[in-house]
């Protein structure tokens, strides 16, 4: 099996206008989209959830034309005060791939412009606490991948040395991630658009030392220009770190793919 992008968005996500065909017509093999599901989203002032019936119907229609190449996915934006709403939405739906994320804290999204003016250590500590709580609930959420561990600090120009001050919390989170059978995502938008590759080098080394074996590579693409962003470069980098297989999820099963 050829490895395929494990983090993509279309117009079913509130912040994307991409169509399935943008990706299908510029690739071969499977395409999985992981649409945003964010309850109480402070960016839009509402809960943003893809219309599952419409999403599924469009996939079914396009699969007739494209040879069953489209898989279903979702990116669960966890927010603890609204956990009951999250679980109720997920209860009657099936996905090939579920990402687990934390995007906001009820007050602001961590990509809001003003966040970079706030104290780094305070923001990162708060974000890590929220990420830890999200992973604790994965027995109920049943996600497959922990997405962009650095989302809460994407706007910061930060070095691995500054992460090291939060090492004990990061170790705890990655231990929980591994115990919850969650794969660790290498997020190409973080590594190449936010220039956080050194942070991923630091984190990946930690995950490997803790015994992690499941890894994904996702562009976090919201438009065609981001599809499989820098994948060749990142695969070479992964092999240099000692990672030679990535995992995909399909029909309730996971598949290891040699890179």
C-alpha positions as a Markdown table, in Angstrom:
| # | Residue | x | y | z |
|---|---|---|---|---|
| 1 | Unk | 0.0 | 0.0 | 0.0 |
| 2 | Unk | 1.2 | 3.5 | -0.8 |
| 3 | Unk | 1.1 | 5.9 | 2.1 |
| 4 | Unk | -1.5 | 8.6 | 1.9 |
| 5 | Unk | -2.1 | 11.9 | 3.7 |
| 6 | Unk | -3.7 | 11.4 | 7.1 |
| 7 | Unk | -4.9 | 15.0 | 7.8 |
| 8 | Unk | -7.0 | 16.8 | 5.2 |
| 9 | Unk | -9.9 | 19.2 | 5.1 |
| 10 | Unk | -12.6 | 20.1 | 2.6 |
| 11 | Unk | -15.6 | 22.5 | 2.6 |
| 12 | Unk | -17.1 | 20.4 | 5.3 |
| 13 | Unk | -14.7 | 22.1 | 7.7 |
| 14 | Unk | -15.5 | 25.6 | 8.7 |
| 15 | Unk | -12.1 | 27.0 | 7.6 |
| 16 | Unk | -11.7 | 25.3 | 4.2 |
| 17 | Unk | -13.2 | 25.7 | 0.8 |
| 18 | Unk | -11.5 | 22.7 | -0.8 |
| 19 | Unk | -13.5 | 20.0 | -2.7 |
| 20 | Unk | -12.8 | 16.3 | -2.6 |
| 21 | Unk | -12.0 | 16.5 | -6.3 |
| 22 | Unk | -9.1 | 18.9 | -5.6 |
| 23 | Unk | -7.3 | 16.0 | -3.9 |
| 24 | Unk | -8.7 | 13.1 | -6.0 |
| 25 | Unk | -7.7 | 14.6 | -9.3 |
| 26 | Unk | -4.2 | 15.2 | -8.2 |
| 27 | Unk | -3.4 | 11.9 | -6.6 |
| 28 | Unk | -3.8 | 8.2 | -6.9 |
| 29 | Unk | -4.9 | 5.8 | -4.1 |
| 30 | Unk | -6.9 | 6.6 | -1.1 |
| 31 | Unk | -8.0 | 10.1 | 0.1 |
| 32 | Unk | -9.2 | 10.5 | 3.6 |
| 33 | Unk | -10.6 | 13.9 | 4.9 |
| 34 | Unk | -10.6 | 14.7 | 8.6 |
| 35 | Unk | -13.2 | 17.4 | 8.9 |
| 36 | Unk | -13.3 | 19.8 | 11.8 |
| 37 | Unk | -15.6 | 19.0 | 14.7 |
| 38 | Unk | -15.3 | 21.9 | 17.2 |
| 39 | Unk | -18.0 | 22.4 | 19.9 |
| 40 | Unk | -18.4 | 26.0 | 21.2 |
| 41 | Unk | -15.8 | 27.2 | 18.7 |
| 42 | Unk | -14.8 | 30.7 | 19.8 |
| 43 | Unk | -13.6 | 31.5 | 16.2 |
| 44 | Unk | -17.2 | 31.2 | 14.8 |
| 45 | Unk | -19.2 | 31.6 | 18.0 |
| 46 | Unk | -21.0 | 28.2 | 17.4 |
| 47 | Unk | -20.4 | 24.5 | 17.3 |
| 48 | Unk | -18.9 | 23.5 | 14.0 |
| 49 | Unk | -19.8 | 20.0 | 13.0 |
| 50 | Unk | -19.9 | 18.4 | 9.5 |
| 51 | Unk | -23.3 | 17.3 | 8.3 |
| 52 | Unk | -22.6 | 13.6 | 8.4 |
| 53 | Unk | -25.5 | 12.6 | 6.1 |
| 54 | Unk | -24.5 | 15.1 | 3.4 |
| 55 | Unk | -20.8 | 14.3 | 3.9 |
| 56 | Unk | -21.5 | 10.6 | 3.5 |
| 57 | Unk | -23.8 | 11.0 | 0.5 |
| 58 | Unk | -21.2 | 13.1 | -1.4 |
| 59 | Unk | -18.5 | 10.5 | -0.6 |
| 60 | Unk | -20.8 | 7.7 | -1.8 |
| 61 | Unk | -21.5 | 9.5 | -5.0 |
| 62 | Unk | -17.9 | 10.3 | -5.7 |
| 63 | Unk | -16.8 | 6.8 | -4.9 |
| 64 | Unk | -18.9 | 5.5 | -7.8 |
| 65 | Unk | -16.8 | 7.7 | -10.1 |
| 66 | Unk | -13.4 | 7.4 | -8.4 |
| 67 | Unk | -13.3 | 3.7 | -7.6 |
| 68 | Unk | -14.0 | 3.8 | -3.8 |
| 69 | Unk | -11.0 | 6.0 | -3.1 |
| 70 | Unk | -12.5 | 8.3 | -0.5 |
| 71 | Unk | -12.5 | 7.3 | 3.2 |
| 72 | Unk | -14.3 | 9.1 | 6.0 |
| 73 | Unk | -12.5 | 11.0 | 8.7 |
| 74 | Unk | -13.0 | 13.6 | 11.4 |
| 75 | Unk | -10.8 | 15.8 | 13.6 |
| 76 | Unk | -12.3 | 15.8 | 17.1 |
| 77 | Unk | -11.6 | 19.2 | 18.7 |
| 78 | Unk | -11.9 | 18.2 | 22.4 |
| 79 | Unk | -13.3 | 20.7 | 24.9 |
| 80 | Unk | -14.0 | 19.1 | 28.3 |
| 81 | Unk | -17.0 | 21.2 | 29.3 |
| 82 | Unk | -18.8 | 20.1 | 26.2 |
| 83 | Unk | -17.8 | 16.4 | 26.3 |
| 84 | Unk | -21.4 | 15.1 | 26.5 |
| 85 | Unk | -22.2 | 17.0 | 23.2 |
| 86 | Unk | -19.0 | 15.6 | 21.6 |
| 87 | Unk | -19.9 | 12.0 | 22.6 |
| 88 | Unk | -23.5 | 12.4 | 21.5 |
| 89 | Unk | -22.5 | 13.6 | 18.0 |
| 90 | Unk | -20.0 | 10.7 | 17.6 |
| 91 | Unk | -22.2 | 8.0 | 19.0 |
| 92 | Unk | -24.0 | 6.9 | 15.8 |
| 93 | Unk | -21.3 | 7.7 | 13.2 |
| 94 | Unk | -18.5 | 5.6 | 11.7 |
| 95 | Unk | -15.2 | 6.9 | 10.4 |
| 96 | Unk | -12.1 | 5.3 | 9.0 |
| 97 | Unk | -9.8 | 7.8 | 10.7 |
| 98 | Unk | -10.4 | 10.0 | 13.8 |
| 99 | Unk | -7.9 | 12.6 | 14.9 |
| 100 | Unk | -7.8 | 13.9 | 18.5 |
| 101 | Unk | -7.0 | 17.6 | 18.9 |
| 102 | Unk | -7.3 | 20.6 | 21.2 |
| 103 | Unk | -7.9 | 23.8 | 19.3 |
| 104 | Unk | -9.4 | 26.1 | 21.9 |
| 105 | Unk | -10.1 | 26.5 | 25.6 |
| 106 | Unk | -13.5 | 28.1 | 25.4 |
| 107 | Unk | -12.2 | 31.6 | 25.6 |
| 108 | Unk | -9.9 | 31.7 | 22.5 |
| 109 | Unk | -8.4 | 29.5 | 19.8 |
| 110 | Unk | -4.7 | 29.0 | 20.2 |
| 111 | Unk | -4.2 | 30.4 | 16.7 |
| 112 | Unk | -5.8 | 33.7 | 17.6 |
| 113 | Unk | -3.3 | 36.5 | 16.8 |
| 114 | Unk | -3.1 | 37.9 | 20.3 |
| 115 | Unk | -2.0 | 34.6 | 21.8 |
| 116 | Unk | 1.6 | 35.2 | 20.7 |
| 117 | Unk | 1.6 | 38.3 | 23.0 |
| 118 | Unk | 0.8 | 36.1 | 26.0 |
| 119 | Unk | 3.4 | 34.4 | 28.3 |
| 120 | Unk | 4.7 | 31.3 | 26.5 |
| 121 | Unk | 5.1 | 29.1 | 29.6 |
| 122 | Unk | 1.6 | 29.9 | 30.9 |
| 123 | Unk | 0.0 | 29.2 | 27.5 |
| 124 | Unk | 1.9 | 25.9 | 26.9 |
| 125 | Unk | 1.2 | 24.7 | 30.4 |
| 126 | Unk | -2.5 | 25.3 | 30.1 |
| 127 | Unk | -2.6 | 23.7 | 26.6 |
| 128 | Unk | -0.7 | 20.6 | 27.8 |
| 129 | Unk | -3.1 | 20.2 | 30.7 |
| 130 | Unk | -6.1 | 20.3 | 28.3 |
| 131 | Unk | -4.3 | 17.9 | 25.9 |
| 132 | Unk | -3.8 | 15.5 | 28.8 |
| 133 | Unk | -7.4 | 15.6 | 29.8 |
| 134 | Unk | -8.4 | 14.9 | 26.1 |
| 135 | Unk | -6.2 | 11.8 | 26.0 |
| 136 | Unk | -7.6 | 10.6 | 29.3 |
| 137 | Unk | -11.1 | 10.4 | 27.6 |
| 138 | Unk | -9.9 | 8.4 | 24.5 |
| 139 | Unk | -11.5 | 5.2 | 25.8 |
| 140 | Unk | -14.8 | 7.0 | 25.0 |
| 141 | Unk | -13.7 | 9.0 | 22.0 |
| 142 | Unk | -11.9 | 6.1 | 20.3 |
| 143 | Unk | -9.6 | 8.4 | 18.3 |
| 144 | Unk | -6.7 | 6.9 | 16.3 |
| 145 | Unk | -4.2 | 9.8 | 16.2 |
| 146 | Unk | -3.0 | 12.6 | 18.4 |
| 147 | Unk | -2.8 | 15.5 | 16.0 |
| 148 | Unk | -0.3 | 18.4 | 16.1 |
| 149 | Unk | 1.0 | 18.2 | 19.7 |
| 150 | Unk | 2.3 | 21.8 | 19.2 |
| 151 | Unk | -1.0 | 23.4 | 18.2 |
| 152 | Unk | -1.2 | 25.5 | 21.4 |
| 153 | Unk | 2.2 | 27.1 | 20.6 |
| 154 | Unk | 2.2 | 27.3 | 16.8 |
| 155 | Unk | 2.4 | 31.0 | 16.8 |
| 156 | Unk | 5.5 | 31.1 | 19.1 |
| 157 | Unk | 9.1 | 31.2 | 17.8 |
| 158 | Unk | 10.3 | 28.6 | 20.3 |
| 159 | Unk | 13.3 | 26.3 | 20.7 |
| 160 | Unk | 13.5 | 22.8 | 22.0 |
| 161 | Unk | 15.3 | 24.2 | 25.0 |
| 162 | Unk | 12.1 | 26.0 | 25.9 |
| 163 | Unk | 10.1 | 22.8 | 25.5 |
| 164 | Unk | 12.5 | 21.1 | 27.9 |
| 165 | Unk | 11.2 | 23.2 | 30.8 |
| 166 | Unk | 7.9 | 21.3 | 30.3 |
| 167 | Unk | 9.6 | 17.9 | 29.8 |
| 168 | Unk | 7.9 | 16.1 | 32.7 |
| 169 | Unk | 4.4 | 17.1 | 31.4 |
| 170 | Unk | 5.3 | 16.1 | 27.8 |
| 171 | Unk | 6.6 | 12.7 | 29.0 |
| 172 | Unk | 3.3 | 12.2 | 30.9 |
| 173 | Unk | 1.3 | 13.1 | 27.8 |
| 174 | Unk | 3.3 | 10.9 | 25.5 |
| 175 | Unk | 3.1 | 8.0 | 27.9 |
| 176 | Unk | -0.7 | 8.4 | 28.0 |
| 177 | Unk | -0.8 | 8.7 | 24.2 |
| 178 | Unk | 1.1 | 5.4 | 23.8 |
| 179 | Unk | -1.1 | 3.6 | 26.5 |
| 180 | Unk | -4.2 | 4.9 | 24.7 |
| 181 | Unk | -2.9 | 3.3 | 21.4 |
| 182 | Unk | -2.9 | 6.7 | 19.7 |
| 183 | Unk | -0.5 | 7.3 | 16.9 |
| 184 | Unk | 1.8 | 10.4 | 17.0 |
| 185 | Unk | 1.2 | 12.8 | 14.1 |
| 186 | Unk | 4.0 | 14.5 | 12.3 |
| 187 | Unk | 2.1 | 17.6 | 11.1 |
| 188 | Unk | 3.6 | 19.1 | 8.0 |
| 189 | Unk | 1.9 | 22.5 | 8.4 |
| 190 | Unk | 3.6 | 22.8 | 11.8 |
| 191 | Unk | 7.0 | 21.6 | 10.6 |
| 192 | Unk | 7.1 | 23.6 | 7.4 |
| 193 | Unk | 4.7 | 26.5 | 7.6 |
| 194 | Unk | 5.2 | 27.3 | 11.3 |
| 195 | Unk | 8.9 | 26.1 | 11.2 |
| 196 | Unk | 8.5 | 23.8 | 14.1 |
| 197 | Unk | 10.6 | 20.9 | 12.7 |
| 198 | Unk | 13.1 | 21.2 | 15.6 |
| 199 | Unk | 10.2 | 20.8 | 18.1 |
| 200 | Unk | 9.1 | 17.6 | 16.3 |
| 201 | Unk | 12.7 | 16.3 | 16.3 |
| 202 | Unk | 12.7 | 16.8 | 20.1 |
| 203 | Unk | 9.2 | 15.3 | 20.6 |
| 204 | Unk | 9.8 | 12.3 | 18.2 |
| 205 | Unk | 13.0 | 11.4 | 20.1 |
| 206 | Unk | 11.0 | 11.4 | 23.3 |
| 207 | Unk | 8.2 | 9.3 | 21.9 |
| 208 | Unk | 10.6 | 6.7 | 20.6 |
| 209 | Unk | 12.5 | 6.5 | 23.9 |
| 210 | Unk | 9.1 | 5.9 | 25.6 |
| 211 | Unk | 8.4 | 3.0 | 23.3 |
| 212 | Unk | 6.1 | 4.7 | 20.8 |
| 213 | Unk | 5.7 | 2.7 | 17.5 |
| 214 | Unk | 2.7 | 4.3 | 15.7 |
| 215 | Unk | 3.3 | 7.4 | 13.6 |
| 216 | Unk | 1.3 | 9.3 | 11.0 |
| 217 | Unk | 2.2 | 12.0 | 8.5 |
| 218 | Unk | -0.4 | 14.6 | 7.7 |
| 219 | Unk | -0.3 | 17.8 | 5.8 |
| 220 | Unk | -3.2 | 19.4 | 7.8 |
| 221 | Unk | -4.2 | 20.6 | 4.3 |
| 222 | Unk | -7.1 | 23.0 | 3.8 |
| 223 | Unk | -6.4 | 23.5 | 0.1 |
| 224 | Unk | -4.7 | 21.7 | -2.7 |
| 225 | Unk | -1.4 | 23.6 | -2.3 |
| 226 | Unk | -0.9 | 22.0 | 1.1 |
| 227 | Unk | -1.7 | 18.4 | 0.0 |
| 228 | Unk | 1.1 | 16.1 | 1.1 |
| 229 | Unk | 3.2 | 19.2 | 1.9 |
| 230 | Unk | 6.9 | 18.3 | 2.0 |
| 231 | Unk | 6.2 | 14.6 | 2.4 |
| 232 | Unk | 9.3 | 13.4 | 0.5 |
| 233 | Unk | 11.5 | 15.6 | 2.8 |
| 234 | Unk | 9.7 | 14.5 | 5.9 |
| 235 | Unk | 9.9 | 10.8 | 5.0 |
| 236 | Unk | 13.7 | 11.2 | 4.6 |
| 237 | Unk | 13.8 | 13.0 | 8.0 |
| 238 | Unk | 11.7 | 10.3 | 9.7 |
| 239 | Unk | 14.1 | 7.6 | 8.5 |
| 240 | Unk | 17.0 | 9.6 | 9.8 |
| 241 | Unk | 15.2 | 9.6 | 13.2 |
| 242 | Unk | 14.8 | 5.8 | 13.1 |
| 243 | Unk | 11.1 | 5.7 | 11.9 |
| 244 | Unk | 10.7 | 3.4 | 8.8 |
| 245 | Unk | 6.9 | 2.7 | 9.0 |
| 246 | Unk | 3.9 | 4.9 | 9.1 |
| 247 | Unk | 0.3 | 3.8 | 9.9 |
| 248 | Unk | -3.0 | 4.3 | 8.1 |
| 249 | Unk | -6.5 | 3.6 | 9.2 |
| 250 | Unk | -9.2 | 2.0 | 7.1 |
| 251 | Unk | -12.4 | 0.2 | 7.9 |
| 252 | Unk | -11.6 | -0.3 | 11.5 |
| 253 | Unk | -8.1 | -1.7 | 10.8 |
| 254 | Unk | -4.7 | -0.1 | 10.8 |
| 255 | Unk | -2.0 | -0.8 | 8.3 |
| 256 | Unk | 1.7 | -0.3 | 8.6 |
| 257 | Unk | 3.3 | 1.2 | 5.5 |
| 258 | Unk | 7.1 | 1.2 | 4.9 |
| 259 | Unk | 8.4 | 4.5 | 3.8 |
